[in-house]
Amino acid sequence: MLGRFITFSDQEKNGMHHKVNITKYIVLAMVACGISAIVTFAQTTNVRNLEQTTTGPIEIGSTLQLFVDDAVIDALHGLQLRLQTPQKQPLAASPVTGSYLTIIKDGDLYRAYYRDYDPSYTYTRPRPSGHPGEITCYAESRDGHEWTFPHLGLYEIDGTRDNNVILAGQSPFSHNFSPFLDTRPDVNPDERFKAVAGHPGFQRKVKADGLHTFASPDGIRWKKISQEPVIPFDMSWSHAFDSQNVAFWSEAEKLYVCYFRSWTAHGGTQEVGEAGGGLRSISRTTSPDFKNWSTPVTMNPNLPGEHLYTSQTHPYFRAPHIYIALPSRFVAGRVGTEKTHAMLGSTDILLMSSRAGSITFDRLFTEAFIRPGLDPERWESRANYVALNVVPTGPAEMSIYNSRSGHRYTLRTDGFVSVHAGAEEGELLTKPLIFSGGELVLNYSTAAAGGMRVAIQTPEGAPVNGFGLADCSLIVGDEIEHVVCWSGNPDLSALAGKAVCLRFVMQEADLFSFRFRETGVTPDGAKKSAKQADAIVFPGKEWLKGDPEDFGISLKAMEDIDELMKKSQANGVLIRNGYLIGQWNYAGPSDMVIMAQSISKSITSMMLGLALRDGLISSLDDKVKDYWPDFETGPYTDEISFRHLASMTSGMAATRWYGMEYFDPGNIKPGTQHHYHNDQSQALARALTYIFGKPLQEVLREKALNDMQGKMEWEVDKVGTMIKAANGKMAAVHFGHSFTHWTAQDLARIGHLYLTEGKWRDKQILPREFVRESLADIPYKINPWFGQSEERLKVTGYGLSWWTTRGSDSNVWWMGGRGRQFCMVLPDYGIVMTKLNDWKPRPDNYDRAYFERIIMDCLKE
């Protein structure tokens, strides 16, 4: 194993070196030691005796820090940097393929741009680059997987306008038309999309020109905005621009940046071609206005003899100060194992990076990031290019697209490179950092026997009181965003603005990224109200108490809530970030349990999450009949899934309404309509009792409430009281739709669990994805129930037995019960509120919307 520190010369400290050279020698030493795809920096934590790689602390603010370079690493002991492997996904039914592909995520829409050819264009010789028959085409997707090719009618191609062409007849610009979404804050709406395109010309050097610029308001209708090349071809160059040249607005640099194809000389020659020593390479230039560009700088990231084709350099979507590059490495003269013409060659994909403002690329790894693989076609000449831009395609997933094969490759979010710990414990020490915000967030993964802790210390190595390893809660699991806690508290705001070092101690774990951020952030990273309290906490047997005004809730708002609670004769609590800031006891003492009516449906659905967590069912879309053979409910029984029952879309007939008027859909095809009624929840309760092999109350206490230090009582169904379960034992069946009994405080624990995406302190009680699906609207109209108005239903959604509100000032989730009972969650503000009262309707009993309005009006003030 390589046991040495990396230190840098004064010239390198100033960023004027080729960082790749240092990495090259490291990799050569690693190869000699038999190490592959791993970089090891040090074998000691005694970093105070080292030459520092920076002259002072690094100000990182709240920016995400990846490990695609060594910018924040001071030393590794027993740990390694590990290059991750993108996973090839099955080919889509409608993939997008084409030369020099660009993928742009524009809100919820994925846009794709690529080069194709007009089939009606003929040319007597082999088609040269930039010939008049080249066209630019457009596709789009809603999921980043399956693509549609809209009929735009903009250009007549091969006798018809029924096509997806956005640029034609403008040779040579379709050869390498490369667009981007301009994120500059004051961008002209008519130029929201921009592009660069250009080439040495139809006949190469004879008509050498350069890069021109284009703009579009919608990404589809484009106009040329430069009459002359803004980045002209220099006739002293041997070659340039004959590849995909990429540009973007850099928020970090406050400049437009362009990375373009150039050639670099090795062996003292600029000769290009089969016998020459010139290498395809990358240059960089910048502009404040997309018109006037700086003198290009050659970046020279090539290793000896190495051609880099497309650079595909772009800001990483979660860390725009870090530019990710995915160049195609071109092995000239080789196609598979064959030696052929020098203009042909095999290709694979590399990973490089560059920080904003740098004129060098970092290459911690010089081996392939994506290999050609098993498919023989990928070993053909120039068969592997990836699209410009790595884009998010899921909460924990990002995608890279092979433009030639159409395949999509996926990585976990931030998952380019990890700091990896094996079976032996190791440590990472960062350089001195100055951060802003109040909490530390990690993207990490551990084995079941692994884990990590984080300590904070001064640049001199002294531990910071209260933030030592012993104070840090053990971090075990697999999360994209985990907030680190010390003695149960994540608050780091007292250290913001001061120079500190992070010390990670890890075993059987991978760390993919870290960042500091403001406190008061939702689990998906969205910022909450500025008035929100510092950090989410969890109650013990009692809730921690706080002053409402300290949590952004005025005394006037509390008085208005009190008035409605009193009129409703209800017990309830108001929780913010885990602190009890309001409590009302108009129904009885605070420890009084009150029967919750249809709130119980949400509790039954929660049991479904526990079954998923424990592997008792594999998917929400599994068929109920496959697990509970006695399930029978009409002609569509075999098609009903657990998702159907929990989302009220099973189509089964309704019977359990105890004399009240209701809408009975009869038996209709599952997954086609939403109809709210009790039978579906009861069927789910019986199925889960069969699967768990014990009463649901016992399961809920054992698998959730004991950890949450909460209590409840659950009544047994009056019809079909017992069931013979899968384990052969008889088990009591509880009501699935009503008749759970709670105190207002303990019901709030369930809301708090969903607010934190199923996590309670350090334990993931419910799977995160299950919670997210529980709170995601089903794609069906919500049918009226109990006389609800059509106007109300327009903004009402339904998930997995949870109600949602659309179109209001914020997201709202709630469990609801007859008598206007509720447990309401305002996730954007860390608020949970419960109201429990007699279920019999009263004219002066106020429903959830009144309380939501009071709270939201207060927060807006």
Long-range contacts (C-beta under 8 A, 24 or more apart in sequence): 1-33, 1-35, 1-40, 1-43, 2-26, 2-29, 2-30, 2-33, 2-35, 2-40, 3-40, 3-42, 3-43, 4-42, 5-41, 5-42, 5-50, 5-75, 6-41, 6-53, 6-70, 7-50, 7-51, 7-53, 8-51, 8-53, 13-53, 13-54, 13-55, 15-358, 15-359, 15-360, 16-359, 17-360, 18-300, 18-301, 18-360, 19-69, 19-360, 19-361, 19-362, 19-363, 20-301, 20-303, 20-360, 20-361, 20-362, 20-363, 20-366, 23-362, 23-363, 23-364, 23-365, 23-366, 24-303, 24-363, 24-366, 27-365, 27-366, 27-367, 36-367, 37-82, 37-83, 37-365, 37-367, 38-80, 38-81, 38-82, 38-83, 38-420, 39-80, 39-81, 39-364, 39-365, 40-76, 40-79, 40-80, 40-81, 41-70, 41-73, 41-75, 41-76, 41-81, 42-75, 42-76, 42-77, 43-77, 43-78, 44-75, 44-77, 45-75, 45-77, 45-427, 45-429, 45-503, 47-74, 47-75, 47-429, 47-461, 48-460, 48-461, 50-74, 50-75, 52-431, 53-431, 54-431, 54-432, 56-432, 57-431, 57-432, 57-433, 57-434, 57-459, 57-499, 58-431, 58-432, 58-433, 58-434, 59-433, 59-434, 60-433, 60-434, 60-435, 60-516, 61-435, 61-436, 61-437, 61-516, 62-435, 62-436, 62-437, 62-515, 62-516, 62-517, 62-518, 63-319, 63-321, 63-515, 64-318, 64-319, 64-322, 64-414, 64-513, 64-514, 64-515, 65-319, 65-513, 65-514, 65-515, 66-316, 66-319, 66-322, 66-353, 66-414, 66-416, 66-417, 66-512, 66-513, 67-416, 67-417, 67-418, 67-419, 67-511, 67-512, 67-513, 68-322, 68-324, 68-351, 68-353, 68-362, 68-364, 68-416, 68-417, 69-322, 69-353, 69-355, 69-362, 69-364, 70-362, 70-364, 71-355, 72-430, 72-431, 72-433, 73-428, 73-429, 73-430, 73-431, 74-429, 74-430, 74-431, 74-501, 75-427, 75-428, 75-429, 76-419, 76-426, 76-427, 76-428, 76-429, 77-426, 77-427, 77-428, 77-429, 78-421, 78-424, 78-425, 78-426, 78-427, 79-419, 79-420, 79-421, 79-426, 79-427, 79-428, 79-506, 80-419, 80-420, 81-364, 81-417, 81-418, 81-419, 81-420, 82-417, 82-418, 82-419, 82-420, 82-510, 83-351, 83-364, 83-365, 83-367, 83-369, 83-416, 83-417, 84-411, 84-412, 84-415, 84-416, 84-417, 84-418, 86-369, 86-370, 86-400, 86-409, 86-410, 86-411, 87-409, 87-410, 87-411, 88-373, 88-407, 88-408, 88-409, 89-145, 89-407, 89-408, 89-409, 89-410, 91-405, 91-406, 91-407, 92-145, 92-146, 92-147, 92-406, 92-408, 93-146, 94-146, 94-147, 94-148, 94-149, 95-147, 95-405, 95-406, 95-407, 95-408, 96-139, 96-141, 96-147, 96-401, 96-406, 97-403, 97-404, 97-405, 97-406, 98-137, 98-403, 99-385, 99-403, 100-175, 100-176, 100-177, 100-178, 100-243, 100-244, 100-310, 100-385, 100-403, 101-385, 101-386, 101-387, 101-388, 101-401, 101-403, 102-178, 102-179, 102-180, 102-244, 102-387, 102-388, 102-389, 103-144, 103-387, 103-388, 103-389, 103-391, 103-401, 104-179, 104-180, 104-181, 104-219, 104-389, 104-391, 105-144, 105-317, 105-389, 105-391, 105-392, 106-181, 106-219, 108-142, 109-140, 109-141, 109-142, 110-140, 110-141, 110-142, 110-143, 110-144, 110-391, 111-138, 111-139, 111-140, 111-219, 112-138, 112-139, 112-140, 112-141, 112-147, 112-387, 113-137, 113-138, 113-166, 113-177, 113-178, 113-179, 114-139, 114-403, 115-174, 115-175, 115-176, 115-177, 116-165, 118-157, 118-158, 118-168, 119-157, 119-158, 120-157, 120-158, 120-159, 128-202, 128-203, 128-204, 129-172, 129-175, 129-199, 129-242, 130-171, 130-172, 130-175, 130-199, 130-201, 130-202, 131-171, 131-172, 131-202, 132-169, 132-171, 132-202, 134-171, 134-172, 134-174, 134-175, 135-165, 135-167, 135-168, 135-174, 136-165, 136-166, 136-167, 136-168, 136-173, 136-174, 136-177, 137-163, 137-164, 137-165, 137-166, 138-164, 138-165, 138-166, 138-219, 138-220, 139-164, 143-393, 144-391, 144-393, 144-399, 144-408, 145-393, 145-408, 152-220, 154-220, 154-221, 166-220, 166-221, 166-222, 167-222, 170-224, 171-202, 172-197, 172-198, 172-199, 172-201, 172-202, 173-197, 173-198, 173-199, 173-212, 173-214, 173-224, 175-199, 176-241, 176-242, 176-243, 176-244, 176-245, 177-214, 178-244, 178-245, 178-246, 178-247, 178-388, 179-214, 179-216, 179-219, 180-246, 180-247, 180-248, 180-249, 180-314, 181-219, 182-249, 183-249, 183-251, 184-249, 184-251, 187-249, 189-217, 190-215, 190-217, 191-215, 191-216, 191-217, 191-225, 192-216, 192-217, 192-218, 192-219, 193-217, 193-218, 193-219, 193-222, 194-247, 194-290, 195-222, 195-247, 196-231, 196-245, 196-246, 196-247, 196-258, 196-260, 197-245, 198-229, 198-231, 198-233, 198-241, 198-245, 199-241, 199-242, 200-233, 200-239, 200-240, 200-241, 200-242, 205-235, 208-233, 208-235, 209-233, 210-240, 210-241, 211-241, 211-245, 211-258, 211-260, 213-290, 213-291, 226-291, 230-287, 230-290, 230-291, 230-292, 230-293, 231-258, 231-260, 231-285, 231-293, 231-296, 237-262, 237-263, 238-263, 238-265, 238-270, 238-271, 238-272, 238-278, 239-263, 239-272, 239-278, 240-283, 243-280, 243-309, 243-310, 244-310, 244-311, 244-312, 244-385, 244-388, 246-311, 246-312, 246-313, 246-314, 246-388, 248-314, 248-315, 250-286, 250-315, 250-320, 250-356, 251-315, 251-320, 252-315, 252-320, 252-321, 252-356, 252-357, 253-286, 253-356, 253-357, 254-288, 255-286, 255-287, 255-288, 256-286, 256-287, 256-288, 256-289, 256-290, 257-284, 257-285, 257-286, 257-323, 258-284, 258-285, 258-286, 258-287, 258-293, 259-283, 259-284, 259-299, 259-311, 259-313, 259-325, 260-284, 260-285, 260-296, 261-309, 261-310, 261-311, 262-296, 262-298, 264-298, 264-300, 264-302, 266-302, 266-304, 266-305, 273-342, 273-343, 274-333, 274-341, 274-342, 274-343, 275-342, 279-305, 279-306, 279-307, 279-308, 280-307, 280-308, 280-309, 280-330, 281-308, 282-308, 282-311, 282-313, 282-325, 282-327, 282-361, 284-359, 297-359, 299-354, 299-359, 299-360, 299-361, 301-352, 301-360, 301-361, 301-363, 303-366, 307-331, 307-332, 307-345, 308-350, 309-347, 309-382, 309-385, 310-385, 310-386, 310-388, 312-386, 312-387, 312-388, 312-389, 313-352, 313-354, 314-388, 314-389, 314-390, 315-356, 316-390, 317-390, 317-391, 317-392, 317-398, 318-413, 318-414, 318-513, 319-513, 320-356, 321-355, 321-356, 322-353, 322-354, 322-355, 322-356, 323-353, 323-354, 323-355, 323-356, 324-351, 324-352, 324-353, 324-390, 324-416, 325-350, 325-351, 325-352, 325-353, 325-354, 325-361, 326-350, 326-351, 326-352, 326-369, 326-386, 326-390, 326-400, 327-352, 328-382, 328-384, 328-385, 328-386, 329-368, 330-382, 335-379, 335-380, 335-381, 336-376, 336-379, 336-380, 340-381, 344-381, 344-382, 345-381, 345-382, 346-372, 346-379, 346-381, 346-383, 347-372, 347-382, 347-383, 347-384, 347-385, 348-372, 348-384, 349-384, 349-386, 349-400, 351-416, 351-417, 364-417, 365-417, 370-400, 370-402, 370-409, 375-405, 377-405, 378-404, 378-405, 395-480, 395-524, 395-769, 395-772, 396-480, 412-443, 412-445, 412-480, 412-512, 413-443, 413-480, 413-512, 414-443, 414-480, 414-512, 414-513, 415-443, 415-512, 416-512, 417-512, 418-445, 418-510, 418-511, 418-512, 419-504, 419-506, 419-510, 419-511, 420-509, 420-510, 421-450, 421-452, 421-506, 421-507, 421-508, 421-509, 421-510, 422-507, 422-508, 423-507, 423-508, 424-507, 425-505, 425-506, 425-507, 426-505, 426-506, 426-507, 427-503, 427-504, 427-505, 427-506, 428-502, 428-503, 428-504, 428-506, 428-511, 429-501, 429-502, 429-503, 429-504, 430-501, 430-502, 430-503, 431-501, 432-459, 432-499, 432-500, 432-501, 433-499, 433-500, 433-501, 433-502, 434-497, 434-498, 434-499, 434-500, 435-492, 435-495, 435-496, 435-497, 435-500, 435-516, 436-496, 436-497, 436-516, 436-518, 437-492, 437-493, 437-496, 437-516, 437-517, 437-518, 437-519, 438-490, 438-491, 438-492, 438-493, 438-496, 438-516, 438-517, 438-518, 438-519, 438-534, 438-535, 439-483, 439-484, 439-490, 439-491, 439-492, 439-516, 439-517, 439-518, 439-519, 439-521, 439-535, 440-483, 440-484, 440-490, 440-492, 440-502, 440-514, 440-515, 440-516, 441-481, 441-482, 441-483, 441-484, 441-514, 441-515, 441-516, 441-517, 442-475, 442-479, 442-481, 442-482, 442-484, 442-511, 442-513, 442-514, 443-479, 443-480, 443-481, 443-482, 443-511, 443-512, 443-513, 443-514, 444-475, 444-477, 444-478, 444-479, 444-482, 444-509, 444-510, 444-511, 444-512, 445-477, 445-478, 445-479, 445-509, 445-510, 445-512, 446-475, 446-476, 446-477, 446-478, 446-508, 446-509, 446-510, 447-508, 447-509, 448-476, 449-507, 449-508, 450-476, 450-506, 450-507, 450-508, 450-509, 451-475, 451-476, 451-506, 451-507, 451-508, 451-509, 452-504, 452-505, 452-506, 452-507, 452-509, 452-511, 453-504, 453-505, 454-484, 454-502, 454-503, 454-504, 454-505, 455-502, 455-503, 455-505, 456-492, 456-495, 456-500, 456-501, 456-502, 456-503, 457-500, 457-501, 457-503, 458-499, 458-500, 458-501, 459-499, 459-500, 459-501, 461-501, 464-495, 464-500, 467-492, 467-495, 469-503, 469-505, 473-761, 473-762, 474-762, 475-762, 476-762, 477-764, 479-768, 481-523, 481-524, 481-525, 483-535, 483-536, 488-537, 488-538, 488-761, 489-535, 489-537, 490-519, 490-535, 491-519, 491-534, 491-535, 492-516, 493-519, 493-534, 520-577, 520-830, 522-827, 522-828, 522-830, 523-756, 523-757, 523-768, 523-827, 526-828, 528-828, 528-829, 528-830, 529-828, 529-829, 529-859, 531-859, 532-576, 532-577, 532-829, 532-830, 533-576, 533-577, 533-579, 533-830, 534-577, 535-577, 536-577, 536-578, 536-755, 536-756, 536-830, 537-577, 537-578, 537-579, 538-578, 538-752, 538-760, 538-761, 539-578, 539-580, 539-709, 539-749, 539-752, 540-709, 541-709, 543-573, 543-575, 543-578, 543-579, 543-580, 543-745, 543-748, 544-578, 544-579, 544-580, 545-579, 545-580, 545-581, 546-576, 546-579, 546-580, 546-581, 547-581, 548-574, 548-581, 548-582, 550-581, 551-576, 551-577, 551-579, 551-581, 552-576, 552-829, 552-858, 552-859, 553-581, 553-582, 553-855, 553-858, 553-859, 554-858, 554-861, 556-858, 557-854, 557-855, 557-857, 557-858, 558-582, 560-854, 561-851, 561-854, 561-855, 564-846, 564-850, 564-851, 564-854, 565-835, 567-844, 567-845, 567-846, 568-820, 568-835, 568-837, 568-842, 568-844, 568-845, 568-846, 569-837, 569-838, 569-842, 569-845, 570-835, 570-836, 570-837, 570-845, 571-743, 571-744, 571-835, 571-836, 571-837, 572-744, 572-833, 572-834, 572-835, 572-836, 573-744, 573-745, 573-748, 573-832, 573-833, 573-834, 574-831, 574-832, 574-833, 575-748, 575-751, 575-752, 575-831, 575-832, 575-833, 576-829, 576-830, 576-831, 576-832, 577-830, 578-752, 578-830, 580-745, 583-744, 583-745, 584-744, 586-837, 587-836, 587-837, 587-838, 590-743, 590-744, 590-745, 591-743, 592-743, 593-712, 593-713, 593-741, 593-742, 593-743, 594-741, 594-742, 594-743, 594-744, 594-821, 594-836, 594-837, 595-738, 595-739, 595-740, 595-741, 595-839, 596-738, 596-740, 596-741, 596-742, 596-747, 596-815, 596-817, 596-821, 596-836, 597-738, 597-739, 597-817, 597-818, 597-819, 597-821, 597-839, 598-737, 598-738, 598-815, 598-816, 598-817, 598-818, 599-740, 599-742, 599-747, 599-815, 599-816, 599-817, 599-821, 599-822, 599-823, 600-681, 600-714, 600-735, 600-736, 600-737, 600-738, 600-739, 600-740, 600-817, 601-681, 601-736, 601-737, 601-738, 601-801, 601-815, 602-750, 602-801, 602-802, 602-815, 602-823, 603-700, 603-712, 603-714, 603-740, 603-750, 603-815, 604-646, 604-681, 604-684, 604-685, 604-688, 604-696, 604-736, 604-737, 604-801, 605-646, 605-681, 605-684, 605-774, 605-800, 605-801, 605-802, 606-700, 606-704, 606-750, 606-766, 607-685, 607-688, 607-692, 607-696, 607-699, 607-700, 608-642, 608-646, 608-684, 608-688, 608-770, 608-800, 609-758, 609-766, 609-767, 609-770, 609-771, 609-774, 610-699, 610-700, 610-703, 610-704, 610-765, 610-766, 611-688, 611-691, 611-692, 612-767, 612-770, 613-703, 613-764, 613-765, 613-766, 613-767, 613-770, 614-703, 616-691, 616-692, 617-642, 617-691, 620-646, 620-770, 620-773, 620-800, 624-683, 624-687, 627-687, 627-690, 627-691, 627-726, 628-686, 628-687, 628-690, 628-691, 628-726, 630-690, 631-683, 631-686, 631-687, 633-667, 633-679, 633-683, 634-667, 635-667, 636-667, 636-668, 636-669, 636-670, 639-669, 639-670, 639-671, 640-670, 641-670, 641-671, 642-684, 642-687, 643-800, 644-670, 644-671, 644-680, 645-680, 645-681, 645-683, 645-684, 645-687, 646-680, 646-684, 646-774, 646-800, 646-801, 647-674, 647-778, 647-798, 647-799, 647-800, 647-801, 648-674, 648-675, 648-676, 648-677, 648-680, 648-798, 648-801, 649-673, 649-674, 649-675, 649-778, 649-780, 650-680, 650-683, 651-675, 652-679, 652-680, 652-683, 653-679, 654-678, 654-679, 655-679, 656-682, 656-737, 662-785, 663-783, 663-784, 663-785, 672-780, 673-780, 673-781, 673-783, 674-778, 674-780, 674-781, 674-782, 674-783, 674-798, 675-783, 676-782, 676-783, 676-785, 676-798, 678-736, 678-737, 678-738, 681-736, 681-737, 681-801, 682-717, 682-735, 682-736, 682-737, 683-736, 684-736, 685-717, 685-733, 685-734, 685-735, 685-736, 685-737, 686-720, 686-723, 686-733, 686-736, 689-723, 689-725, 689-731, 689-732, 689-733, 689-734, 690-723, 690-725, 690-726, 690-731, 691-725, 691-726, 692-725, 692-731, 693-725, 693-726, 693-727, 693-729, 693-731, 694-725, 694-729, 694-731, 695-731, 695-732, 695-733, 695-734, 696-733, 696-734, 697-734, 703-765, 704-753, 704-765, 704-766, 705-749, 707-760, 707-761, 707-763, 707-765, 708-749, 708-753, 708-760, 708-765, 709-749, 710-746, 710-749, 710-750, 711-743, 711-746, 712-740, 712-741, 712-742, 712-746, 712-747, 713-740, 713-741, 714-739, 714-740, 714-741, 715-739, 715-740, 715-741, 738-817, 742-836, 743-836, 744-834, 744-835, 744-836, 745-834, 747-823, 747-834, 747-836, 748-823, 748-832, 748-833, 748-834, 750-815, 750-823, 751-815, 751-823, 751-824, 751-825, 751-832, 751-833, 751-834, 752-832, 754-802, 754-813, 754-825, 755-825, 755-827, 755-830, 755-832, 770-800, 773-799, 773-800, 774-799, 774-800, 774-801, 774-802, 775-799, 775-802, 775-804, 775-813, 777-804, 777-806, 805-852, 808-852, 808-856, 809-856, 809-860, 810-856, 812-852, 814-848, 816-848, 819-845, 820-845, 820-846, 820-847, 820-848, 822-847, 822-848, 824-848, 824-851, 824-852, 826-852, 826-855, 826-856, 829-855, 829-859, 831-855
